[in-house]
């Protein structure tokens, strides 16, 4: 592990960034099998964020943006990677059905467009960023709430 000293300051910063990125990735890899604990941590972080918003009585645009982003992630999570309606349309043209009816036909399991781990990671990162934004007054924009209600419909 005796690496030579970097020649430029940029190379030194790059080397440290790479080092810490690998450490962070190793912790992410170690957390992969602990689904319940990961989601419990995310729920706890979300509760802290909700408590912060409730007590501060502001940052509603941050909450609205976070809600839209989490909804988008959730829809990607429950959507199939391959659209079966398109495959069914192609199969109808060929005269085939969408489900396997014989032993020699291939069974294709449900594959999500957004895997669970990526969903968890993106949701946790978004909640952490929203929580961080709730501590800066620049993000506390005045919002006329009927505009948000009308926009979401």
PEMOTA-V543423 format. One line per field, one symbol per residue. psi: psi as a letter, one per 30 degrees, with the letter a starting at -180 (. if undefined). A space follows every 50 residues. Layout:
psi: ???
//
This chain:
psi: gjklkkeleeeeeeeeeeeeeeeeeeeeeffefieeeeeeeeeeeeeeee eeeeefhahfeeeeeeeeeeeeeeeeefklekjfeeeeeeeeefgllfkk flefkkkjlkkkejleeeeeeeeeeeeeeeeefffkfffikkkjefeeee ef.
//
